[in-house]
Amino acid sequence: MTKYIGTKFTGVRYREHPTRRHGPHHDKYFIIRYKVGGKAKQEALGWASQGWSAAKAHKLRCDLVANIKLGKGSQTLEESRQVKAAKREAEKNFEQAGNHYIESYAKKNKKSWKHDETRFKMHLLPILGKIFMDNLTIGDIEDLKNSCVEKGLAKATVGQCLALTRQICNYSIQYGWMSINNPVRGVKFPKLNNQRLRYCTPEEEQEFFTLAQERNYTEVHDICYLSLYTGMRMGELFVLTKQDIDFAAGTILIKGVDAEDDGPKSGKSRVAYISDKLRNMLMVRVGQLDKPNSLLFPAADDGIKKEVGHNFKTLMKYLGWNDGVNDRRLRFCAHCFRHSFASRLIANGTPVPVVQKLMGHATIQTTMRYVHTNDSQCRAAIDLL
């Protein structure tokens, strides 16, 4: 018959292993005894080498006895274990929650879901993947942030990784996988300076488009020219079709579409205007298209382009505008033509709300990033006093 030894705690006993030791003493196996419905019940817990102690056994017994008296919660150790097992079954770690978010929400609702998927796999999973959502802490999020910084990721990318983590946590809270407050709230995001400092001067405009014509880079020429004189994003230009150009009204329809990275960021349609500078170029290009839904600037496989192309990089190499320039705000890229469109409108006295509408910005604060005030404008303002 197994001999159990009493402890100073009521209902807590143990037996010693005949040979195995735990520290300086023999390993101890703990049990608890209590009554349920007037009947004595005895349940085994485990060994001291597994983390059990008389005090821990006493606390568990007290919780069960309290539940019995109140008539609620788990009233036996077996019930408690079943509840915990069911909870573990319902729990999700960050990898499971993130995959569910990508598949069930992002793919159906976000144009940029592929970017989310890439950031999730490359940056979030290695740090947070195996952590259960209810165990996620501010410290874990700080670890993610530090990991992204150590990889040399841009501040904007670090912020996007944190924002995606926040979205996954909010999604988990909605589905009941997370009962704690969103830990991302306590983490400071990198402060960004998104103001564009590089734009195209009239002299550079002449140099760029002359070189593009000389090298017979007609498509790059037309794409950049259209961006410079309409303010369209590259993604908006790449989905333009023949039917979007209305020469009679003098307008270009910029469609709000749902496909990833195509069309306006907001998903809302707007109108650009065909100036005299653009009309002949557009008439030539549109005249070459047969079908109403034919793309103005198709990719090599007749699909939608993803970037301006190698010829733009070749032009930058010949012009040397980015030689030795490391600050991305000062590097010349295709987006600089859109930026120049806004900057020139502001310099010519166009009201900022009008520029906002032409640019398709959701907020006027975004438009203000494109505003440049040069010395001549400041001097002219003073002369008006």
C-alpha positions in Angstrom: 0.0 0.0 0.0 1.3 3.4 -1.0 2.2 5.6 2.0 1.2 9.2 1.8 2.7 11.8 4.1 0.7 14.8 5.3 1.7 18.4 4.9 0.9 21.6 6.9 -1.8 22.3 4.3 -5.2 20.7 4.8 -6.0 18.0 2.2 -2.5 18.1 0.6 -0.3 14.9 0.8 2.6 13.4 -1.0 4.6 10.3 -1.4 8.4 10.0 -2.0 10.1 8.3 -4.9 12.3 5.5 -3.5 15.4 6.4 -5.5 14.9 9.6 -7.6 16.0 12.8 -6.0 14.9 16.4 -6.6 17.5 18.7 -5.2 18.7 17.5 -1.8 15.5 15.5 -1.1 13.7 12.6 -2.6 11.3 13.6 -5.4 7.7 14.1 -4.1 4.4 13.2 -5.8 1.5 15.4 -4.6 -2.2 14.6 -4.3 -5.2 16.6 -2.9 -8.2 15.4 -1.1 -11.6 17.2 -0.8 -15.3 16.5 -0.8 -17.7 16.9 -3.7 -21.4 16.4 -3.0 -20.6 15.0 0.4 -18.3 12.3 -1.1 -14.6 12.2 -0.6 -12.5 12.7 -3.7 -8.8 12.2 -4.2 -6.9 13.5 -7.3 -3.3 13.2 -8.3 -1.3 16.3 -9.3 2.3 15.4 -10.1 6.0 15.4 -9.1 8.0 18.2 -7.5 10.4 17.7 -10.4 7.5 18.7 -12.7 6.9 22.0 -10.8 4.5 20.9 -8.1 4.8 21.9 -4.5 2.7 21.7 -1.3 1.8 25.4 -1.6 0.8 25.1 -5.2 -1.3 22.1 -4.5 -2.9 23.9 -1.6 -3.9 26.9 -3.8 -5.4 24.6 -6.4 -7.4 22.8 -3.7 -8.6 26.1 -2.3 -9.9 27.2 -5.7 -11.8 24.0 -6.2 -13.3 24.1 -2.7 -14.4 27.7 -3.3 -16.0 26.7 -6.6 -17.8 23.8 -4.9 -19.2 26.2 -2.2 -20.3 28.8 -4.7 -21.6 26.2 -7.2 -19.8 27.6 -10.2 -16.6 27.0 -12.2 -14.7 23.7 -12.3 -15.4 21.6 -9.2 -13.0 18.8 -9.8 -9.4 18.7 -11.1 -10.6 16.6 -14.0 -13.1 19.3 -15.0 -10.5 22.0 -14.6 -8.1 20.1 -16.9 -10.9 19.6 -19.5 -11.6 23.4 -19.4 -8.0 24.2 -19.9 -7.7 21.7 -22.7 -10.7 23.2 -24.5 -9.2 26.7 -24.0 -5.9 25.6 -25.5 -7.8 24.1 -28.4 -9.6 27.4 -29.0 -6.4 29.5 -28.6 -4.4 30.6 -31.5 -0.7 31.6 -31.6 0.4 34.6 -33.7 1.2 32.5 -36.7 -2.3 31.0 -36.8 -4.1 34.3 -36.1 -2.0 36.0 -38.8 -2.6 33.4 -41.4 -6.4 33.6 -40.7 -6.2 37.4 -41.0 -4.4 37.3 -44.3 -6.7 34.6 -45.8 -10.1 35.6 -44.4 -9.7 39.4 -44.3 -6.8 41.0 -46.0 -7.2 39.1 -49.3 -10.8 40.1 -49.5 -10.6 43.7 -48.3 -7.1 45.1 -48.9 -5.5 46.0 -52.2 -2.1 45.6 -50.5 -2.7 42.2 -49.1 0.4 40.7 -50.9 2.6 43.3 -49.1 1.0 42.3 -45.8 1.6 38.6 -46.6 5.3 39.3 -47.4 5.9 41.4 -44.2 4.1 38.8 -42.1 6.3 35.9 -43.4 9.6 37.7 -43.5 9.5 40.0 -40.4 6.7 39.1 -38.0 6.7 35.3 -38.0 10.3 34.8 -36.9 9.8 36.9 -33.8 6.1 36.4 -32.8 5.0 33.3 -34.6 4.9 30.8 -31.8 3.6 33.2 -29.1 -0.1 32.7 -28.1 -2.2 35.8 -28.6 -3.1 36.1 -24.9 0.6 35.9 -24.0 1.7 38.7 -26.4 3.3 41.6 -24.5 4.7 45.0 -25.2 8.1 43.5 -24.8 7.4 41.1 -27.7 6.4 44.0 -29.9 9.5 45.9 -29.0 11.5 42.8 -29.9 9.8 42.9 -33.3 10.5 46.6 -33.8 14.2 46.2 -32.8 14.6 43.2 -35.2 13.2 45.3 -38.1 15.6 48.1 -37.2 18.6 45.8 -37.0 17.8 44.4 -40.4 18.2 47.9 -41.7 14.6 48.3 -42.8 13.3 51.8 -43.7 11.4 53.6 -41.0 8.3 53.4 -43.1 8.6 49.6 -43.4 9.2 49.2 -39.7 6.0 51.3 -39.1 4.1 49.1 -41.6 5.2 45.9 -39.8 4.0 47.4 -36.5 0.7 48.5 -38.1 0.2 44.9 -39.5 0.8 43.5 -36.0 -1.7 45.9 -34.6 -4.3 44.8 -37.2 -3.8 41.1 -36.5 -4.2 41.8 -32.7 -7.4 43.8 -33.3 -8.7 41.0 -35.5 -7.9 38.4 -32.8 -9.7 40.5 -30.2 -12.8 40.5 -32.4 -12.7 36.7 -32.8 -12.1 36.1 -29.1 -8.5 34.7 -29.5 -7.2 37.6 -27.5 -8.7 38.8 -24.2 -6.0 41.3 -23.3 -5.6 44.9 -24.6 -3.7 45.3 -27.9 0.0 45.4 -26.8 1.0 47.4 -29.9 -0.7 50.5 -28.4 2.2 50.8 -25.9 4.9 50.8 -28.6 6.1 54.0 -30.2 6.1 54.0 -34.0 9.1 55.4 -35.9 8.6 59.1 -36.8 8.6 59.5 -40.5 9.5 62.5 -42.6 7.6 61.9 -45.9 8.0 65.4 -47.3 9.4 65.1 -50.8 12.4 67.3 -51.4 13.1 66.4 -55.0 11.1 67.6 -57.9 11.7 68.4 -61.6 12.8 71.9 -62.6 11.9 73.2 -66.1 15.5 72.7 -67.1 15.5 69.1 -66.0 12.2 68.6 -67.7 13.7 69.7 -71.0 16.8 67.5 -70.5 14.9 64.4 -69.5 12.3 64.4 -72.3 14.8 65.4 -74.9 17.1 62.5 -74.0 14.0 60.1 -73.9 13.1 61.1 -77.5 16.7 60.8 -78.7 17.0 57.3 -77.3 13.5 56.5 -78.7 12.1 55.6 -75.3 8.6 56.6 -76.4 6.7 54.7 -73.7 8.8 56.1 -70.8 8.5 59.6 -72.3 4.7 59.4 -72.5 4.2 57.9 -69.1 6.4 60.5 -67.3 5.0 63.3 -69.4 1.5 62.3 -68.5 2.4 62.1 -64.8 4.0 65.5 -64.9 1.0 67.2 -66.5 -1.8 65.3 -64.7 -0.3 64.4 -61.4 -1.3 60.8 -61.8 0.4 58.0 -59.9 2.3 55.3 -61.8 -0.3 52.7 -60.7 -3.1 54.9 -62.1 -1.3 55.4 -65.4 -0.7 51.7 -65.8 -4.4 50.8 -65.7 -5.6 53.5 -68.1 -7.5 52.2 -71.1 -8.7 53.7 -74.4 -12.2 54.3 -73.1 -10.9 56.3 -70.1 -9.7 59.1 -72.5 -12.5 61.6 -73.4 -11.1 64.1 -75.9 -14.5 65.8 -76.3 -14.7 66.6 -72.6 -11.0 67.0 -72.3 -10.8 64.5 -69.4 -9.1 61.3 -68.3 -11.0 59.0 -66.0 -8.8 57.7 -63.2 -10.7 54.6 -62.0 -11.0 53.5 -58.4 -10.3 49.7 -58.6 -9.9 47.0 -56.0 -7.0 45.0 -57.6 -3.8 45.1 -55.7 -1.7 48.2 -56.4 -3.9 49.3 -59.3 -5.5 52.6 -59.5 -6.0 55.3 -56.8 -4.9 54.4 -53.3 -8.3 55.4 -51.9 -10.2 53.2 -54.3 -12.2 56.2 -55.4 -12.4 57.4 -59.0 -11.5 61.0 -60.0 -10.8 63.0 -63.2 -7.7 64.4 -64.7 -7.7 67.0 -67.4 -6.2 66.9 -70.9 -4.1 70.1 -71.5 -2.9 71.3 -74.8 0.6 69.8 -73.9 -1.0 66.3 -73.7 -3.6 66.3 -76.4 -1.4 65.3 -79.4 0.6 62.7 -77.5 -2.6 61.1 -76.2 -4.3 61.2 -79.7 -1.3 59.3 -81.2 -1.3 56.7 -78.5 -5.1 56.2 -78.3 -5.2 56.0 -82.1 -3.0 52.9 -82.0 -5.5 51.0 -79.8 -8.3 48.8 -81.2 -10.5 47.8 -78.2 -12.1 50.2 -75.7 -10.5 48.3 -72.8 -7.0 48.2 -74.4 -4.3 49.5 -72.0 -2.5 52.6 -72.9 0.8 51.3 -71.4 0.5 47.4 -71.3 3.3 45.2 -70.0 5.2 42.9 -72.3 2.7 40.1 -71.7 -0.2 42.6 -72.3 -1.0 42.6 -68.6 -0.7 45.5 -66.2 2.7 47.0 -65.7 4.3 47.0 -62.2 6.9 49.7 -62.8 8.1 52.2 -65.4 10.8 49.9 -66.6 14.5 49.5 -67.3 14.6 52.4 -69.7 13.8 54.9 -67.0 16.8 53.5 -65.0 18.9 53.9 -68.1 17.9 57.5 -68.4 18.8 58.2 -64.7 22.2 56.6 -65.3 22.9 58.8 -68.3 21.6 62.0 -66.6 23.5 61.1 -63.3 20.9 62.9 -61.2 21.1 60.2 -58.4 24.9 59.8 -58.4 26.0 59.9 -54.8 22.5 60.6 -53.5 21.6 58.4 -50.5 18.7 60.3 -49.0 15.6 58.7 -50.7 13.8 62.1 -50.4 16.4 63.6 -52.7 16.6 60.8 -55.2 14.9 61.3 -58.5 12.3 58.7 -59.3 9.2 58.5 -61.5 7.1 59.7 -58.7 8.9 63.0 -58.8 6.9 64.0 -61.9 3.7 63.7 -59.9 5.4 65.6 -57.1 6.4 68.3 -59.6 2.9 68.7 -60.8 1.7 69.5 -57.3 4.6 71.8 -56.6 4.1 73.8 -59.7 0.4 74.3 -59.1 1.2 75.6 -55.6 3.9 77.9 -56.9 1.5 79.3 -59.5 -1.0 80.2 -56.8 -3.5 77.3 -57.1 -5.4 76.9 -53.8 -4.3 73.9 -51.8 -7.8 72.4 -51.7 -7.8 72.4 -55.6 -4.4 70.7 -55.6 -5.7 68.2 -53.1 -8.6 67.3 -55.4 -6.4 67.0 -58.5 -3.9 64.8 -56.6 -6.6 62.6 -55.2 -5.4 63.0 -51.6 -7.8 62.0 -48.8 -6.4 64.7 -46.5 -5.0 68.2 -47.1 -2.1 67.3 -44.8 -0.8 64.9 -47.4 -1.0 67.6 -50.1 1.1 69.9 -47.9 4.0 67.5 -48.1 4.3 68.5 -51.8 4.4 72.3 -51.0 7.7 74.0 -51.6 8.3 77.7 -50.8 11.3 79.2 -52.5 13.1 82.4 -51.7 11.5 84.3 -54.5 8.0 83.5 -53.3 9.0 84.7 -49.8 10.4 87.9 -51.1 7.4 88.5 -53.3 5.1 88.0 -50.2 7.1 90.6 -48.2 6.9 93.1 -51.1 3.1 93.0 -50.8 3.2 94.4 -47.3 
